[in-house]
Amino acid sequence: MKKRILLAAALLSMGALCTGVPQNASAATMIAPNDANLQYFGRWDKSNAQEYQCAQGAVYIKANFTGTSIKAKMRDPNDKWRVSIDGSALKKIKPKGSETVLAENLKPGTHKLLFVRSTEGYMGTTKFYGFELDDGAKLEKPDPLKTRRLEFVGDSITAGAKNDGELKGENYNDIEDNDQAYGPKVSRMLGADYSIVAKSGEGVVHNWADPWPSNQVHTADHYVWTMYSDRKSGEHSLWDAKDFPIDATIVAMGTNDFSKPAQHSPTRDEFVAGYVHLIKTIRSVNPGKKIICTEPVPGWVGKRGRAWVKAAVDQVTGEGMKEVYFLAINDPQPLLEESDYAHDSTHPLQTGHQKIADYLKDKIAAIMGWK
């Protein structure tokens, strides 16, 4: 009998070796991206239930899970993400391969996950296949959603470019943390969730590196897309605002239109016409929702930028469009000091972003009627 038991054990061991499965392996719990207990924020393409995609900055996921570890099943070779467990400080993560460890060796029990993309949309598409939990672990019921939602439309400033430290040989986007830009900051101060639609170098009618006349993608062109892409083909999935309904859109555009006057500086009529088109595009996607247009942040843009953005707002309101507002940033003096920028007078550091958020908080709350 003893020989038979030993033989059976040996055969089981050989079978495990042959199949490549360790003898003490435990099956993990796989969570599909369309699980009802996962919460998604910002612009996500959910057309494939097994592969959600995103290509916008500061999209994020929230989940409550049990167990001692959690891994993200995803493909994203170009972007940085940040993860927080149980309210801890956000930790920068670069996804690797098809499986990225977000947390391990946690205490048994229920934990809260916040998983945020730091990098703006043009850097690439994230393909998300769900999470992997411990054997026997599960997702718990999510927290109640907030009742307020804001959307921020802008350029590299809104995307958080250069706000995460000094550029020392890294890629430009390695020091970009969209979640710590002014939009997410002021949203958290107002108790709102958020969506970011921002592209470095982009202008209303003239991008930073454009020749003239400009024939590239501008903000009104790509605003209607679910995910950012440099291609101008008809393959883009159009964004349906019902997938992440918002209460208002805050627009901060114009810096790049004036950034290369040696090549071309738009006339007042060119800029105002383009800005009016952008306002009308945003309203067409979000009927009846408020639109708040701010003056460009950098002080060097000057009075011209402030006056022309206001002129666009005045034009649409004069035509009868309701709930469109203008907010000055640098009147009567610049909001930010040179020390608030990343040595370029244009891209705020996190101190600068916090000043912008502090400045906008009460003004947005007053327009929205939020206490």
C-alpha positions, 0 to 999 in steps of 0.5 A: 500500500505504501509503495502505491501511495508513493507511486501515485504521488510521484505520478501527480508530481510528474503530471504537474511538471509536464503541464507546467503548473507548480504543485502548490499553485493557486488559481487567481481571481480574474476580473473582466473590465466590464465588471459592474463593481469597477468604476471608470472616469473620463473618456473610455472606449468600452465597445469591446467588453473584454478590452477597454481602451483609453487615450486621454490623460487623467482617466482613472479607475476606482475599485474596492477589492479583497485579498492581499494583492492586485495586478492590472492586465493591460498593454501600454508601453508608452505611458505612466500611471499612478496607483493609490491603495487605501488612500496612500500617496500616489505611486508612479508605475510604468506598465510592463508586459501584459501584467503589472503589479499594483500592490502586493503583501497587503493585510487581509481585508478590503482595500480601495484602489485608485488607478490613474493615467498620468500621461496625455492622450497623444502618447498612445492607447491603453488597452485594459483587460481587467484585474487579477486578484488573489485566489478567492478574493473578489470585488466589493460594492463600489463607493457611491459616485460623486454628484458633480463632474467637470471637464477640462479642455486645454493644451500642455498646461491642462495636461500637466506637462513639466509639472512633476520635476526637472527634465534631466534626460527623460522623455518630455512626458516622464515629468507630466502628471495630469492628475496633479494639474489644476483641473483634477486639483480644483475638482477634488476641492469642489468634490467633483469627478473629472475628465481631461481633454488636453493635447500639448502644443495644440491651439484654437487655430494655430498649433505650436509647431504649425506652418501657416495656414495651419492644416493640422488637428485643432481642439475643435477637431479632436474634441468629438473623439473618444480617444486622442489620435494624430490621424485625421481619418474617419476611423475615430469613435465619436464620444457619447457624453452619456458615457460620462455626463458632465456639469460643465466644461472649463476651456483654457486655450490660446497659448499656442496660438500666440507662441510663434509669432515669427511664423504667424500670429492669428488675426483677431477675426481668425482667432475669435472665429476659431474659438466660437467654433470650439464653444459651439462644438463643445455645446453640441456634444453637451447640450445645455451644459455650462461652458467656462472659458478662461484667459490663457495662463502665461502672462506673456500671452498678454491682453490680446489673448484675454480680450479675444477669448472674451470676444468669442464668449461675447459673440456666442452669448450675443447670438443667444447661447446661454450659460457661457462664461469668461474668467480672467486669469491675469487681470489686473496682474499675472496670477503666477510668478516666474518661480511657479513655472518650469523655467520656461514662463509657460508650464506651471510646476505643481505650485503653479497648478495649485495657485490656479486651482485656488484661484478658480475654485470659488469662481467655478463654484459661484457659476455652478451654484455649488456651496 
